[in-house]
Amino acid sequence: MKRGKKKKSLVFPGRMYWFMIPALAFFITFWIIPVFQLFYYSMTNFNGINYNYDFVGMKNYLTLFKEGTLINATKNTLIYTVIMVAASNILGLALAMALNVKIRGKAFFRTVSFIPALFSAIVVGFIWSYVYMPNGGMISSILELFGVQEGTFNVLGNYKTALYAIALVEVWKGFGTTMLIYLAGLQTVDESLIEAGRIDGCSEWQLIRKIKLPLISATITINVILSIISGLKAFDYSFIMTNGGPGKSTNTLMFTIYKIAFNDQMMGKASALSVVAFIVIILITVCMLIFMNKREVEL
C-alpha cells in the first residue's frame, strides 16, 4: 500500500521570521534609535534647533548635580510617587472590598467610582484648579460658610502643600482603575475558603489578612507597579495646575525635563536628565518588582 504524500506547509519555519520584520523595523526606528540618540545628545550642548553643537562629555550631568536640579526633581517625584502608591492602593482596595459584597446599588457605586478615570488629565486639572482656587473656589466657599476668611485656603500657592495637593488629584483620578483591578482579583477568591474561615472562627479582619490578601497578592503587585510607574512619570498636573511652582516645589522629573528642553532650549542638558530619569525609573521598578514577587512567594 502506497503511503500518501505528506502535505507541505505553506508557512515554513524560515518564512515565519519575515513576519517579524515590520514590527522589528518599527521598534528599531521609534525606540532603539531614539534611545541611542538620547544618550549621544546628553553629552552635547545641542539646543534642539541648531545642529552646530559641540561634544561636552559629562558636563551636562555634572551641572545637573551641582545646580541641585536633579536632586530637587527626584525628591519631588519620589514624594509624589509614595503618595500615589499608598493612597490609591489603600483607597482602591478598601473600596473594592466594600463593593465586593452583596449590597443594594452595587453596580451604581462601582460605576460612579470609576467615572474620574474616564476624564482626561487636562479636564481633571482644570476642574481641581477651580476646586483649590483661594478666592471663589469650591473648598474656599465651603470654608467661608464656617467663618474662614476668603483667600486663607491656598494649597496651590503654598510651596509646602502644592505637591501634596496635585498628588491627591492624581489619586482621585486613578483610584477607580485601581479599585477595578482589585475587584477583579477579589472575585477570583473561592467563597468556600471564606466560609471555611468563618466556621473556624476567623474575624473579618483575619479573613482579609490571612485569606483574601494572600490570594490576591499578584493583583496587589500589578497595582503597586502601575502606581509606581504612574507616579514616576508625573507631568500633567505640575504643568496644568502649578507650572512647577510655587518656586520649584512641584518640579517633577518629567516636568523639569520639559522645562529645560523647551523653555530653556537646552536639549543636551534635558537629554542628560532624561537618561538619569530613565535609570532611576528602571531601578525603582525592578527593585519593587523583585520585592513584590518575593512577597507573593512568602504569602
N, C-alpha and C positions, 0 to 999 in steps of 0.2 A: 504493500500500500504506500503510495507516494505521500510524502509529507507536504502539507500546504506551504506555500511561500510566505515567509514572515514579512508582514507589512512594515515598511519603513516609516518612521515617524516624520511628520512634516517639519517638526521642530527638533533639530539636532542640538546636542549639548553645546557645540561650538557656536551655533547661531543664537542661542539664548542670550549670550553676552552682548549681542548687538542691541538688544532692547534696553540695556543699561546706559548706552551712550548718550541719549538725550538728557536723562536725569543727571548723569555724571557731568556732562558739559555745563548744564545749568548750575550745578553745585560748585564746580570749579570757577565758573565765571562770576557768580554772585556771592560766593562765600570764601573760597580758598584764596583767590587773587586779592580781593579787598583786605583780607586779614594780613597778608604779607605786605601789602601797600601801607596798611596802618602802622605796622612795625617799622617800615622804612621811613615814612613821613615823621614818625615820632622822634627821629634823630636828625631832623632838618628844621630850618626856620621857615618852612612853607607857610604862606599866608592864606592859601585857599584860592587865590586869584592868579597871582603872578608866578609862573613856573621857573623864574630865575631865582632859585633858592640855594642855600648853602648847607652842606653837611656839618652839623654841630655836635654830633656824638651824643653823649649822655647829658648835655647841658639842660635840655628841657626837663628831664627827670629831677636833676639837682635843684633846678629853680622851683619846681613844684614843692619839694620838701622844704627848701629854705623859706619860701613865702608862707608856708603853712596852709596853702590851698588844699593840698591832698589830705592833710590831717583833719582839717575842718570839714571837708566834704565827706570823708569817710566816717567821721564821728556822727555827723547828722544822719547819714544813710543808715548806719548801724542802729542808732536810736529809733529811727523811723521803722526799720525792719523788725526790731524787737517788739514794738508796739503793735505793728501789723500782725505778726505771727501770734503773739499772745492773745490779743483782743479778738481777732477774727476767729481763731480756733476755739477759744473758750466760749464765745458767744454762739458760734455756729454749732458747736457740739451740744451745748445746753438747749438751744432751740430745736435741734434735730431730735433730741431725746424727748423733749416736751411734745413735739408733733408726731412722734412715732407711736403714741398710744391712741386708743380709741376715744376720741373726743369729738364733740359736735363742731362742725365748721372747720375740720382739719385741713381740707383742700384749700379753703379760702385763706387761712393763715399761712399756709405754705406758699401760695401764690403771692400774697402781699409781701412776705419776707424776701421773695426773690425779685420783686419789681425794681429795687435800686440797681441791681446788676444789669438791667436792660438799658439803662441810660448811658450815654457816652460821658467820658471824663469831662469834656467841656461843659456839658449841661449841668452835671453834678457840681463842678467847680463854681459856676455862676450862681447856682441855687444856694450853695453853702456860703458864698461870699455875701449874699443878702442875709442869710441866717446869722452870720457873725458880725454884720455891719454894726458899728458902735452907735450910730445915730439913725434910728428908724428901722433897724434890723429886727428880726423876729425875736431873738433871745433878749435883746436890749429892750424891746417894747414890753415883753413879759415881765422883766425885772423892774421896769419902770412902774408897773402896777403895784409892786410890793415896796415902792418907795426908793428904789435905787436910782440915783441921778443918771440922766441920759448921757451917754458918752463914756460912762465909767467902765462898762464892759467892752474891752477892745483886745481880744485874744490874738488877732492877726497883726496888730500893731505893737505887740509886746514881744521882744526877742526871746523871752523866757517861755512863752506859751505858744508861739506861732507854729513851731514844728509839731507839737503835740496836737494842735488844732487841725492841721491838714492831714496828719496821720489818722486821726479819728474819722475824717471824711472818707478816706480810702477804706477804712474798716467798715463804715456804714454801707459803702457801695459793694464791698466784696464778701460780706458775711453771708449773703444769700446763696452765693455759689458754694461757699464752704459748707453751709448747712445742707445743701442739696447732696453733696458728695458724702457727708456723714450719714444722711438719711438713707442713701443707697446702701451704705455699709451696714447700718443697723438692721435693715430689712433682710439681710442675709443671715442674721443671727437666728439660730434654731430656737424656736419658742419652747421646745421640750427641755432645753438646758436651763432656761429661765425658770420654768415650772419646777424642775428638779431642785434648783437653788432655793426657791421659796419653800418647798417641802422640807429641805434641810435646815430651814430657819434663818436664811440669809435676809438681812435688811435690804432696802432699796439701794443704799449706798454700796453695800457689799456686792450686790448683783452687778452694779455698774463697774466697780473696781476690779472684781475677780472674774467676771464672765464677759460683760459687754465690751469693755475697753480692750482686753487681750484679743478678742475675736475680731475687732475692727482695727487692729494695730497697723495693718497695711494701708487702710484708709487714712489713718492719722498721719502716716509717713507721707502719703501723697499730698494731703492738705498742708502739712508743715513745709514741705519742699516748695509747693506752689506759692505759699505765702512768703517764703524767703525770697524767691525769685521776683515776686511782685514788689516786695519792699526794696530790694537792692536796685531795681531799675526804676525807682520812683522819679518821676519828672513832671507829670501833668499838673498836679495841684501846686507845686512850687512855682510853676510857670504861670498858671491861670490866677491863683489866689494871692500870692505874695511877691511874685517875681524875684524870689530868692531872699527877700527881706523879712523883717527889718534887719538891716546890716547884712550879715551872711548867715543868719540863723536858720534859714531853710534852704541853703545851698546844698543839695544832694549831689552825688557823683555825676548823675546823668545831666542835671541842670547846669552844673559847673562846666562840664564838657561842652554843652550847647553854648553857654555864655562866652567861654574862651574862644570857641571856634567861630561863632557868627557875630557876636558883639565886639570882641577884641580883635577878630580876624587873625588869630594865631593858631592856624590849623596844626602846625607841628607840635605845639605845646598841648593842644587838645588831644591830639593823637597819642601823646605820651601818657596823658591822664586816662585815655581810653584803654591803653594797654594795661596800666596798673589796675583799673577798674575790672577789666576782663579777668586778670589773675586773681584779684580779691574775690570776685563772684564765683569763679570756678572752685577756689579753695574752700570757701564757706559752704557752697552747695555740696561738694564732695564729702567734706567732713561731716556735715549734717546727715547726708545720705548714709554714710558708714555708721554713724551713731544710731540713727533711727532703725537701720537694718539689724544692728546688734540688739536693740531693744525689742524688736519683733521676735528674735530668736529666744531671748530671755523670757518674754511673755508666753 
